[in-house]
Amino acid sequence: GNEKSVSRVINHLSKIGVDIYDKDRSLVHVSGHAGSEELKFMLSLVRPKYFMPVHGEAMHLRAHARLAEKVGVSHKNIFILDNGDTLEMFDGKIKEGSKVESGVVYVDGTSVGDTSANVLQDRHRMGTDGVLTYCVYYKKNFEIAGKVRVAMYGIPRCNDPEFMNELTELIAKLAKECIKEYRGDNNKISKYITGGLSKAVFDKIHRRPLVIPIVQKI
């Protein structure tokens, strides 16, 4: 998983004239993990009654379990667990216990475990497709008040006056179509405008930016 970082270091060293010796040139690579014979030797020394392999993916855990069987650990005393599984030890005996909550816990600034999938999805959309926000204000008689405003960040053509004018006119048109019909229901108005706007933006630039609407009666 660190191939890019290693490659970057090698390239930087090569630029300053360093002669690089790696696993492709000589036998300099060593593993931080014990080999199968070493694991069997350790199991033979310890001679456990119960055994639970803990390192690696499922295929590695099962391979380690087979090694334990080869050195005499009973199959029924070998436990291959998933995340959240537990073992209970009592009076010299071990058995599988009840599951506990497990999984990824997000640490976001000072917040631990409060970051939702929706927040991460929004961040991903902002990073890949940008952000578009618009403001629509309307009067008590459901007529648009003032000029519709649009702002875009991280979106192609965001500095194109013609494109911005097209979107501004489209939002004004969509607002006029729905404000009277929805009688001041800002959620429905926002949903209607955002739907039409998102489709138009995708048709123009093939991006689906995160749209932040501001719709308010004044």
Salt bridges, closest charged atoms under 4 A:
ASP19 OD1 - ARG25 NH1 2.73
ASP24 OD1 - LYS23 NZ 3.86
GLU37 OE2 - LYS40 NZ 3.58
GLU69 OE2 - HIS75 ND1 3.27
ASP85 OD1 - LYS99 NZ 2.45
ASP108 OD2 - ARG123 NH2 2.63
ASP129 OD1 - ARG207 NE 3.87
GLU143 OE2 - LYS180 NZ 3.05
ASP160 OD2 - ARG157 NH2 3.16
GLU166 OE1 - LYS204 NZ 3.10
GLU177 OE2 - LYS173 NZ 2.71
ASP203 OD2 - LYS199 NZ 3.07
